[in-house]
Amino acid sequence: MNYILHLETSTKACSVALSSNGKLVACKESLTDVYAHSESLTTYIQQVMKESGIEMKQLKAVSVTSGPGSYTGLRIGVSTAKGLCYALGIPMIAVDSLVSMATLAKDKYPNRNLCALIDARRMEVFSAIYSPELNVIKPISADVLEDVSVYAEYEPFVYFGDGANKMEAHWNKRNCNIDTEIHASAKGQMTIAYQKYLTAEFENVAYFEPFYLKDFVSTQKKA
């Protein structure tokens, strides 16, 4: 069995899954209004491994979302994945955050284009649009939602992710709809990560960096 551990930290969702040959074995995740990856990620890893009855030494690889998404969340996920790979002597696999979500949507919407959205704060979202076969139609970009005309040519589509509510406030097209049930989850990595494992598409653990797409802006509490 090819056991792969999957880590998702690109949004406020903290999600850990274990797969065997691309099929789900166990998953632990939470959706909150705050970023709690530093408190939850290691605990979720322990819980998933305990629930599955699989030992860490049985893992063949670790996959992690590579971005775009939360600067801090991505760094926590990638650093945790690197630590596990170094300790266990196994490869690391990177999976794009947006295509990971689109993977979860494609079976539910076999005839729709898939618009994955991640909240980029302020009036921006990270977005990409895929065909039902997950071919890229609109490449990843950081978009200001005051002008959503850039999306019109891709109708009809369904949009989802933690940036979807932002989109809904600016989008009034009748042949597009929102799905609030589809969110970032480590389960979205399983098929892609397994395919990459079989073709040995691994990252350089020492030098890999997340794909932030935009510069980090620190937010400080007012005195």
C-alpha positions as a Markdown table, in Angstrom:
| # | Residue | x | y | z |
|---|---|---|---|---|
| 1 | Met | 0.0 | 0.0 | 0.0 |
| 2 | Asn | 1.2 | 3.5 | -0.9 |
| 3 | Tyr | 0.3 | 5.6 | 2.1 |
| 4 | Ile | 0.5 | 9.4 | 1.6 |
| 5 | Leu | -0.2 | 12.0 | 4.2 |
| 6 | His | -1.9 | 15.2 | 2.9 |
| 7 | Leu | -1.7 | 18.6 | 4.6 |
| 8 | Glu | -4.0 | 21.5 | 3.7 |
| 9 | Thr | -3.3 | 25.0 | 5.3 |
| 10 | Ser | -3.9 | 27.5 | 2.5 |
| 11 | Thr | -7.0 | 28.9 | 4.1 |
| 12 | Lys | -8.6 | 29.1 | 7.5 |
| 13 | Ala | -9.4 | 25.5 | 7.1 |
| 14 | Cys | -7.0 | 23.1 | 8.8 |
| 15 | Ser | -7.2 | 19.7 | 7.2 |
| 16 | Val | -5.1 | 16.5 | 7.3 |
| 17 | Ala | -5.9 | 13.3 | 5.4 |
| 18 | Leu | -4.3 | 9.9 | 4.9 |
| 19 | Ser | -4.7 | 8.0 | 1.6 |
| 20 | Ser | -3.8 | 4.6 | 0.4 |
| 21 | Asn | -3.2 | 4.3 | -3.4 |
| 22 | Gly | -5.2 | 7.5 | -3.8 |
| 23 | Lys | -8.2 | 6.4 | -1.7 |
| 24 | Leu | -9.2 | 8.0 | 1.6 |
| 25 | Val | -8.2 | 6.2 | 4.8 |
| 26 | Ala | -8.8 | 8.9 | 7.4 |
| 27 | Cys | -9.3 | 12.6 | 7.6 |
| 28 | Lys | -9.4 | 15.3 | 10.4 |
| 29 | Glu | -10.3 | 18.9 | 9.6 |
| 30 | Ser | -11.9 | 22.0 | 11.0 |
| 31 | Leu | -13.4 | 25.2 | 9.5 |
| 32 | Thr | -13.1 | 28.2 | 11.8 |
| 33 | Asp | -13.1 | 32.0 | 11.5 |
| 34 | Val | -9.5 | 32.2 | 12.6 |
| 35 | Tyr | -6.2 | 30.8 | 11.5 |
| 36 | Ala | -5.3 | 28.0 | 14.0 |
| 37 | His | -2.9 | 25.9 | 12.0 |
| 38 | Ser | -0.1 | 26.3 | 14.5 |
| 39 | Glu | -2.3 | 24.9 | 17.2 |
| 40 | Ser | -4.1 | 22.2 | 15.3 |
| 41 | Leu | -2.0 | 20.8 | 12.5 |
| 42 | Thr | 0.3 | 18.5 | 14.5 |
| 43 | Thr | -2.6 | 17.3 | 16.6 |
| 44 | Tyr | -4.6 | 16.4 | 13.5 |
| 45 | Ile | -1.7 | 14.5 | 12.1 |
| 46 | Gln | -1.5 | 12.5 | 15.3 |
| 47 | Gln | -5.2 | 11.8 | 15.3 |
| 48 | Val | -5.3 | 10.7 | 11.7 |
| 49 | Met | -2.4 | 8.3 | 12.1 |
| 50 | Lys | -4.0 | 6.9 | 15.3 |
| 51 | Glu | -7.4 | 6.5 | 13.7 |
| 52 | Ser | -6.0 | 4.7 | 10.7 |
| 53 | Gly | -3.7 | 2.4 | 12.7 |
| 54 | Ile | -0.8 | 3.3 | 10.4 |
| 55 | Glu | 2.6 | 4.1 | 11.7 |
| 56 | Met | 4.6 | 7.1 | 10.5 |
| 57 | Lys | 7.3 | 4.8 | 9.1 |
| 58 | Gln | 4.8 | 3.3 | 6.7 |
| 59 | Leu | 4.3 | 6.6 | 4.9 |
| 60 | Lys | 5.6 | 6.8 | 1.3 |
| 61 | Ala | 5.3 | 10.5 | 0.9 |
| 62 | Val | 3.8 | 13.8 | 2.3 |
| 63 | Ser | 1.8 | 16.1 | 0.1 |
| 64 | Val | 1.0 | 19.8 | 0.9 |
| 65 | Thr | -0.8 | 22.6 | -0.8 |
| 66 | Ser | 1.7 | 24.9 | -2.4 |
| 67 | Gly | -0.4 | 28.0 | -2.7 |
| 68 | Pro | -1.7 | 30.5 | -3.3 |
| 69 | Gly | -3.4 | 31.2 | 0.0 |
| 70 | Ser | -2.6 | 32.5 | 3.5 |
| 71 | Tyr | 1.0 | 33.4 | 3.8 |
| 72 | Thr | 1.3 | 32.1 | 7.4 |
| 73 | Gly | -0.8 | 29.1 | 6.7 |
| 74 | Leu | 1.2 | 28.0 | 3.7 |
| 75 | Arg | 4.5 | 28.5 | 5.7 |
| 76 | Ile | 3.2 | 26.3 | 8.5 |
| 77 | Gly | 2.0 | 23.6 | 6.2 |
| 78 | Val | 5.2 | 23.5 | 4.1 |
| 79 | Ser | 7.5 | 23.6 | 7.1 |
| 80 | Thr | 5.6 | 20.8 | 8.7 |
| 81 | Ala | 5.7 | 18.7 | 5.5 |
| 82 | Lys | 9.5 | 19.4 | 5.2 |
| 83 | Gly | 10.1 | 18.3 | 8.8 |
| 84 | Leu | 8.2 | 15.0 | 8.3 |
| 85 | Cys | 10.0 | 14.3 | 5.0 |
| 86 | Tyr | 13.4 | 15.0 | 6.5 |
| 87 | Ala | 12.7 | 12.8 | 9.6 |
| 88 | Leu | 11.2 | 9.9 | 7.6 |
| 89 | Gly | 13.4 | 10.1 | 4.6 |
| 90 | Ile | 10.5 | 10.3 | 2.2 |
| 91 | Pro | 9.6 | 12.6 | -0.7 |
| 92 | Met | 7.4 | 15.7 | -0.6 |
| 93 | Ile | 4.7 | 16.4 | -3.1 |
| 94 | Ala | 3.2 | 19.9 | -3.8 |
| 95 | Val | -0.4 | 20.3 | -5.0 |
| 96 | Asp | -1.8 | 23.6 | -6.2 |
| 97 | Ser | -4.4 | 25.0 | -3.7 |
| 98 | Leu | -7.0 | 25.9 | -6.2 |
| 99 | Val | -6.9 | 22.8 | -8.4 |
| 100 | Ser | -7.1 | 20.8 | -5.1 |
| 101 | Met | -10.5 | 22.4 | -4.5 |
| 102 | Ala | -11.6 | 22.0 | -8.1 |
| 103 | Thr | -10.9 | 18.3 | -7.8 |
| 104 | Leu | -13.6 | 18.1 | -5.1 |
| 105 | Ala | -16.1 | 19.9 | -7.3 |
| 106 | Lys | -15.6 | 18.1 | -10.7 |
| 107 | Asp | -17.8 | 15.0 | -9.9 |
| 108 | Lys | -20.6 | 17.2 | -8.5 |
| 109 | Tyr | -20.6 | 19.5 | -11.6 |
| 110 | Pro | -19.6 | 17.4 | -14.6 |
| 111 | Asn | -20.8 | 19.9 | -17.1 |
| 112 | Arg | -19.8 | 23.2 | -15.5 |
| 113 | Asn | -16.6 | 25.1 | -15.5 |
| 114 | Leu | -15.1 | 25.3 | -12.0 |
| 115 | Cys | -14.1 | 28.6 | -10.4 |
| 116 | Ala | -12.0 | 28.1 | -7.3 |
| 117 | Leu | -11.6 | 31.1 | -5.1 |
| 118 | Ile | -9.5 | 31.8 | -2.0 |
| 119 | Asp | -9.9 | 35.0 | 0.0 |
| 120 | Ala | -6.9 | 37.2 | -0.4 |
| 121 | Arg | -8.2 | 39.8 | 2.1 |
| 122 | Arg | -9.5 | 43.3 | 1.3 |
| 123 | Met | -11.3 | 43.2 | -2.0 |
| 124 | Glu | -9.1 | 40.6 | -3.6 |
| 125 | Val | -9.4 | 36.9 | -4.3 |
| 126 | Phe | -7.0 | 34.3 | -5.6 |
| 127 | Ser | -8.8 | 32.5 | -8.5 |
| 128 | Ala | -8.5 | 30.0 | -11.3 |
| 129 | Ile | -11.1 | 28.5 | -13.6 |
| 130 | Tyr | -10.9 | 24.9 | -14.8 |
| 131 | Ser | -12.9 | 22.8 | -17.2 |
| 132 | Pro | -14.8 | 19.7 | -15.9 |
| 133 | Glu | -11.7 | 17.7 | -16.9 |
| 134 | Leu | -9.5 | 20.1 | -14.7 |
| 135 | Asn | -7.8 | 21.7 | -17.7 |
| 136 | Val | -6.8 | 25.3 | -16.9 |
| 137 | Ile | -9.2 | 27.8 | -18.6 |
| 138 | Lys | -8.3 | 30.9 | -16.6 |
| 139 | Pro | -4.8 | 30.8 | -15.0 |
| 140 | Ile | -4.2 | 31.6 | -11.3 |
| 141 | Ser | -4.4 | 35.3 | -10.6 |
| 142 | Ala | -5.1 | 37.8 | -7.8 |
| 143 | Asp | -8.2 | 39.6 | -8.8 |
| 144 | Val | -9.9 | 42.7 | -7.5 |
| 145 | Leu | -13.6 | 42.0 | -7.2 |
| 146 | Glu | -14.7 | 45.5 | -8.0 |
| 147 | Asp | -14.3 | 44.5 | -11.7 |
| 148 | Val | -15.7 | 41.0 | -12.3 |
| 149 | Ser | -16.0 | 41.4 | -16.0 |
| 150 | Val | -12.9 | 39.3 | -16.5 |
| 151 | Tyr | -15.0 | 36.2 | -15.5 |
| 152 | Ala | -17.8 | 36.7 | -18.0 |
| 153 | Glu | -16.3 | 34.8 | -20.9 |
| 154 | Tyr | -16.1 | 31.6 | -18.8 |
| 155 | Glu | -19.8 | 31.2 | -18.1 |
| 156 | Pro | -21.5 | 29.1 | -17.1 |
| 157 | Phe | -19.5 | 28.2 | -14.0 |
| 158 | Val | -19.9 | 27.2 | -10.4 |
| 159 | Tyr | -17.8 | 29.1 | -7.9 |
| 160 | Phe | -16.7 | 27.9 | -4.4 |
| 161 | Gly | -14.0 | 28.3 | -1.7 |
| 162 | Asp | -13.7 | 30.8 | 1.1 |
| 163 | Gly | -13.6 | 33.6 | -1.5 |
| 164 | Ala | -17.0 | 32.7 | -2.9 |
| 165 | Asn | -19.1 | 34.9 | -0.7 |
| 166 | Lys | -17.0 | 37.9 | -1.8 |
| 167 | Met | -17.7 | 37.0 | -5.4 |
| 168 | Glu | -21.4 | 36.6 | -4.8 |
| 169 | Ala | -21.7 | 40.2 | -3.7 |
| 170 | His | -20.4 | 41.4 | -7.0 |
| 171 | Trp | -21.7 | 38.7 | -9.4 |
| 172 | Asn | -25.3 | 38.7 | -10.7 |
| 173 | Lys | -25.1 | 36.4 | -13.6 |
| 174 | Arg | -28.0 | 34.0 | -13.7 |
| 175 | Asn | -26.1 | 31.1 | -15.3 |
| 176 | Cys | -23.5 | 30.9 | -12.5 |
| 177 | Asn | -24.0 | 29.7 | -9.0 |
| 178 | Ile | -22.2 | 29.5 | -5.7 |
| 179 | Asp | -21.6 | 26.2 | -3.8 |
| 180 | Thr | -20.8 | 27.0 | -0.1 |
| 181 | Glu | -20.2 | 23.3 | 0.7 |
| 182 | Ile | -17.0 | 23.0 | -1.3 |
| 183 | His | -14.0 | 24.3 | 0.7 |
| 184 | Ala | -10.3 | 23.6 | 1.0 |
| 185 | Ser | -9.7 | 20.1 | 2.2 |
| 186 | Ala | -6.7 | 17.7 | 2.2 |
| 187 | Lys | -9.0 | 15.2 | 0.5 |
| 188 | Gly | -8.7 | 17.2 | -2.7 |
| 189 | Gln | -5.0 | 16.4 | -2.9 |
| 190 | Met | -5.4 | 12.6 | -2.9 |
| 191 | Thr | -5.7 | 11.8 | -6.6 |
| 192 | Ile | -3.2 | 14.4 | -7.8 |
| 193 | Ala | -0.7 | 13.5 | -5.1 |
| 194 | Tyr | -0.9 | 9.8 | -5.9 |
| 195 | Gln | -0.4 | 10.4 | -9.6 |
| 196 | Lys | 2.6 | 12.5 | -8.8 |
| 197 | Tyr | 3.9 | 9.8 | -6.5 |
| 198 | Leu | 3.7 | 7.2 | -9.3 |
| 199 | Thr | 5.6 | 9.5 | -11.7 |
| 200 | Ala | 8.1 | 10.5 | -9.1 |
| 201 | Glu | 7.2 | 14.2 | -9.4 |
| 202 | Phe | 8.7 | 15.3 | -6.1 |
| 203 | Glu | 9.9 | 18.6 | -4.7 |
| 204 | Asn | 13.4 | 19.6 | -3.5 |
| 205 | Val | 12.7 | 19.6 | 0.2 |
| 206 | Ala | 15.6 | 21.9 | 1.0 |
| 207 | Tyr | 14.7 | 24.6 | -1.5 |
| 208 | Phe | 11.0 | 24.4 | -2.0 |
| 209 | Glu | 9.0 | 27.6 | -1.2 |
| 210 | Pro | 5.2 | 28.1 | -1.3 |
| 211 | Phe | 3.6 | 30.0 | -4.2 |
| 212 | Tyr | 2.4 | 33.2 | -2.5 |
| 213 | Leu | 1.3 | 35.0 | -5.6 |
| 214 | Lys | 1.3 | 38.4 | -3.8 |
| 215 | Asp | 3.6 | 39.9 | -1.2 |
| 216 | Phe | 2.8 | 39.4 | 2.5 |
| 217 | Val | 1.3 | 42.4 | 4.3 |
| 218 | Ser | 1.5 | 42.3 | 8.0 |
| 219 | Thr | -1.6 | 43.4 | 9.9 |
| 220 | Gln | -1.0 | 44.8 | 13.4 |
| 221 | Lys | -3.6 | 45.4 | 16.1 |
| 222 | Lys | -4.2 | 49.0 | 16.9 |
| 223 | Ala | -3.1 | 50.2 | 20.3 |
